[in-house]
């Protein structure tokens, strides 16, 4: 904590001298409640996470296009420390950037929506316990929530602010946060928590005043995204990690200055779908009542067995160099949908399993097996011209499949009148394109 305070002081000094703009420092006390009502949490009794959140915030200086397009939001960097309420679960330290979008802004009251994403470090995991084997998975003395010390931290909430002077305000925040590693390492039960917090915010106003800049609307236009991503997937604690990869190609249309929508095609590869692993999808020659299944596949998995393909609806929310993505897709090629041996339906007369339709439901609900549809959410950051890096998570309903990192390029399709080098074009051809953010 001392190191963080030193870094915070350095950041404050730099922001005041170099950036010459207003900034705020906040400190909130936090108390939460776990939404995960399962054995992994209930075995510890009535426990609640508690902690402290610190933040360094920069209100919009109205000098960038994206600030104008989003009604001048506040951006910040936060650090949260949590005690999970039990020594086996340990503690957490999370670092994350966030954005506050204005909903109500008056002289005496502000309400803002908070969106945050970053990295969380937990002090206790499955692998910090003694005798960590799959036989101990349901032990009351095991941490089966986290399988790795580093986890993705996601946070959304509502922030309330009541100024009492020009430099001081009482505040409160209510929201939700999630911690998990996206099956990079098992176990990956993860943590879902609702919380409330109260505290104080102090604002330091710069003497330098900048006149607000009015920016013209960006020209609407089409673009084609091409993204390649990869990562690792561990199906179970005692198994190795396998390669996963994705190729995404799809056009998007920029509806307005901050939102684009489109459709795409995704091709997925998951090396963890293999014999002898927790992702072994074959029915192993036997139906659920013990009868032999005459149509079950046998032998080794082929590359095509490990692949799936889908079409997706793609949404992009733009914050300058950063783009948040939220996609929903449906598989049109999914050989694994008929291979789950635990849930085979079959014709009793022949013992042959019935083929599932393209749209099907899992008998035991989401998470018992992969669904016919998938979600992908993540962040892109433009690094040079139209080249971007991307971090994303792919899920089936609320169950994470994996996290991956990638590189992509956005190919612009603009009218000739919009291809010249201007400050208001949506794509950046100038060598000094970064000055426009």
N, C-alpha and C positions, 0 to 999 in steps of 0.2 A: 504494500500500500504506500510506503514511503517513496518508493521509486516512481509510482504513478503520480504522486503529488508533485514530485520534482519535474516530471515530464509535463504535467498540466501547467505548472508555473512557467516552464520554458515556452509552451505553446501559447499561453496568454501573452507573454512578453513579445513573442514574435508577431502574434496577430495584431497587437497594439501598435508596434513600431513599423512593421513591414506592410501589413495589410491596411492599416489606418481605417478600420471600420468598427462598428459596434459589435460587441460579443457579450455572451452571458455565460455564467457558471452556475450550475445547479447541483444540489445534493438532496436526494430523496431516500427515505427509509422505506423498505419493501417488505410486504408479507403476502404469501401466496397460498394456493391450495392445489393439490395434484388432481388432474382430471383422469389419471390412469388408475382405474379401480380394478386392479388385477393382483395376482399373487406377488408380483415383483415389488409392489409397493405396500400392499395390505399386510404382508408378513412383518413389517416394521411397526405396525400399530398406527396410531394417529399422529402422523408427522406432517409438518408444514415447512416450506422453504421460507427463510428470512434473509434479508440482506440490505445492501446499500447500492444505490445507483448514482454515479457522478457523470456530469455531462458538460461539454464545452460547445456552445451553440453560436452560430453566425446567422443573424437575420439577413434577409435579402437586401443587397445594396442597390438593386434595380439597375445593374450594369450588364447583365447577361441576358440573351434571348430567352433561355429556358426559364429563368426566374420570372420574366414577364408573362410567358405563356401559361405558367402554373400559379398565377396570382401571388407571386413573391413569397414562396415558402421559406422556412428556416431549415438550415442543415446543421448537423452536429456530429460529434464523436462521443460515444458513451463508453463507460466502463462499469460493469455490474459485478458485484461479489455476492455469492449466495452460500448460505449454509443449508444443506438439504434436509437437515433434521435428524440425521442418524450417522454415526461414525462409519458405517459400512458404505453409505452413499457418498459421504465426504462433502467437499466444497467445490465451488465453481468460480472461475473468473472469466468473464465474457467481455470482449472488445468488439465494437461495431460502429459503423457510420449509420446515421439515420436522417430522415427528413420529416418535417412537421408541416402538414398541409392545412391551411387556414379553413375553418368552417364558420366560426364566429369571431370577429375581431372588433372590439369596442374599447373605449378608454378604460373601462372598469372590469372587463372580463374577456378572456380569449378561450376558445375551444379549438383544438387542432388534432388532426389525425396523425398518428405516428406509424411509420413503417421503418423497420430496421433489419439488418442482416449482417452477421459477422462470424466470429470464431469464439468458441467457448472451450476452456480447459478445465477438466474435472480431475480432482486429486485421487479419486478411487475408481477403479474399474474391475471387471471380471478378472483381469490378469494381475491385479495387485493382491488378490486373495491367494491363500495357500491351497494347493491341491486342486487347481482349476482344471477339471475334466468335465466332460458332458454329463457324467453321473451326478455331479454336484449342482446341476442347473437349477433344480428346485429346492436346494438347501436354503434354510432360513438364515444361514450365515454367509450367503454369497451375494455379491453385487452383480445381478443379471441385467441391470439397466443399461450400463455402458460397456462397450467392448474396446474402446480406445480413449486415450486421454483428450484428444482433440476432436471436437464435434462442431457441426454447423449450428449456429445460434440464429433463430428467427423470432422476430418480435413485432407485434402489432397492437395498437391501443389508442386510447383517447386521452389527450393531455389537456388539463384545465389550468388556467392561470388567472390569479386575481392580484393585480398590482396594488401595492400600498404606498409606493412612492415611485419616483423616476428610476430608481436603481434597485428596488427590492419588490419581490412578489411572492405570495404564497402560491403553492402549486399542488396538484394532485394528478395521478395518472392511474388508469384502469386498463388492463389489457391481458395479453396472452403471450407466452413464449414457448418455444420448442427447442429441444436439444437432441440431436442424434447424429450418427456418422453416415447414414444412408447405406448401411450394410457394407461399408468398406471393411469393417471388422465386426465379427459377431462375438457376443450377443449384441443386438441393436434394438432393444425394446424402446429406448429413448424416453424422453420426459416431456409431458405436456402440462402446462401450468397456467392457471389464471392468477392474477395478482392485483393488488392495490398498493399505491404508494403515495406518500405526502412528503413535502419538503419545501425548500426555499430556493429562489433563483435571484441572483444579483446580476445586474446589467452594467457594463462599463461602456459609456458612450464616447466615441471618438470626436475630437474637435474638428476633424476634417469632414466637410459635408460635400457629397457628390450629388450633382443634379441627376434625377432619374432619366433613364434613356428609354425612349419609345421605339420598339422594333416592329418592322412590317411583318405581316403574316408570311410564313414559309410557303412556297409554292407546293401544291399537292402533287404527288408523283408516285410512280410505281418503282419498286426495287426488287431484286432477286437475292435472297439470302442463301449462301452455301456454307455449311458448317460441318466440320469434322471434329468429333469428340472421343475421348477415351477415359478409362478409369479401371478400377479393380472391384471385384465382387467376391465376398466370402460368404458361402452359403451356410456354414455352421462352424462352431468354435474349433473343432478338431480338423478342419479341412484347410487346404491352401487357398490362396487368393487367385482368382482367375481374371483374365482380360475381358473387359466389356468395351464396346465401341458403338458409335452412332454416326450415320451420315444423314444430314437434313438438307433438303433443297425445297425452297418455296418462295413464291412472290408475296409481297405485302403492299397494301395501298395506304398511303398516309392520309387519313381522314381529316386530321387537323394538325395543329402545331405540336401536339404532344402524344398523339395516339395513332397507331397503324394496325391494320387487320389484314389477314391473308390466309392462305391455305398452303399446306406443304406435304411432302412425302418424307417418311422416315424409314430407314433401314437399320435394324438393331442386330448386334451380335453379342451373345453371352456365352463365354467359354465355360461357365460354371454348370451349364446344362450338360451333364456327363454321367456316365454310369458310376455307381458307388458314391455319389455325392447327395447332399440334401436336395439338389435340383434334378435328381434322377426322375424323369417324368413318365417313364414307361409303366405299364400296368403289371409288369412282371409275370404275365401269363395266368393270373388268377383274378376272378371277380371278387366282389366284397363278401359274398357268401361262401367263398372257397371253391366255386366251380371254375374249371379251366376256361380261359378266355382264348378261343381259337384264333382270333384276329389280332392279338397283341403283337407289337413289333418286338423283335429280338435282335441282338447283335449290338455293335458299337454305334454310337451317335455319329452322324455325318455333319458336315458343315451346315447343310440346309436345315437340319434339326435344331441347330443352335441359333438360327436366324428368325427374325420376324420383320414384318413390314406393315406400315400403317399410313393413313392419311390423317392430317391434323388441321384443326382450326387454330391459327396463331394470332396472339395479341401482343402488341409492343407498347410499352408506356415509357416515354422518353424524358430523361432528366439531364439534358446536355450530353456529355460524353457517355453517360450511363443509360442503359436501356433495360428495363425490367420486362421479362417475358413470361407469359402464361399461356400454355398450349394444351389443348385437349384433342386426343386422337383415338381412332378406332383401327384395330388390326384388320387388314384384308388378307394377310398371309401369316398364319399362326399355327404351325404344325403341332405345337405343344398342347393345344386346347383339348385334344382327344387322348392325351397320354397320361393324365393324372390317375394313377392306378387306384387310389383310395376312393374315388368318387365315380367309378364307371357305372353308367346305366347301360342295360343290355336287354336284348330280346330273350326271354326265359326259354323259348323253344329251341333257339340255336346257340345260346351262350355268346353271341356276337355283340359286342358293344355298339350302341347306337352312336352315330356320328353327331357331334354337337353342331348346332347352327352357328352362323357367324356371330350372332348376338346371343349370349348365354349368361346364366347366373351361376355363381358358385354355391353349391348346396349348403355349405356351412358359413356363408357370409363372406364379406370382404376380408382378404388376408388368408383364407383357407387355401386358395390357389389364385393364380393370376386371372384378372378379369379380361373381358373382350376389349376394354378401352384403357387408356393410360393418360396421365397428366405429366406435364413437364413445366417446371418453374425455375427461374434463375435470373442471372444478371449478365449483361454484356457491357464491355468497356471498349470504346473506340480508341485504338492506340496509334494509328497512323493512317491518314486518308480514310478509306472505307474498310480497313482491316480492323477486326475486333477480336478480343479474347472473351471467352464465355465460361461460366460455371453454372451448372444446372443439376437439378435432381429430378429423376423420373420415378413416378409412383403409380401404383394401381389403387385407385380410391385413396384412402389415407395411409396405405402401407408403402413405405419406400422400397424401391428396387435397387437403385444405386445412385451415386453421385459421380459426375464426370466433368472433365475440363476440356475445352476445345478452342479451336482457332477458326475464324470464318471471314468471309468477304461479302460485302453488300454491293451488288452491281446495280448502279442507278439506271433508270429508264426515264429520261426527262425530255420535254420538248426542247427543240433547238434554242428557243429564246431563253431557256433557263440554264443553259450549259456554260454560259460565260462566268467568269470569276466575279461574283458579287457577294456582298456581306449577308444577303438574305437567302442564298440558295441552300437547299436542304442537304446537299452533299458538298464535300470540301475538297476543292482542287488546289487551293492556294498552299504554298509551302508553309505559311503561318496560319493554318486552319485552326490551331488550338486557341488563338486569340478570340475566336468567336463564341466560346463557351462562357 
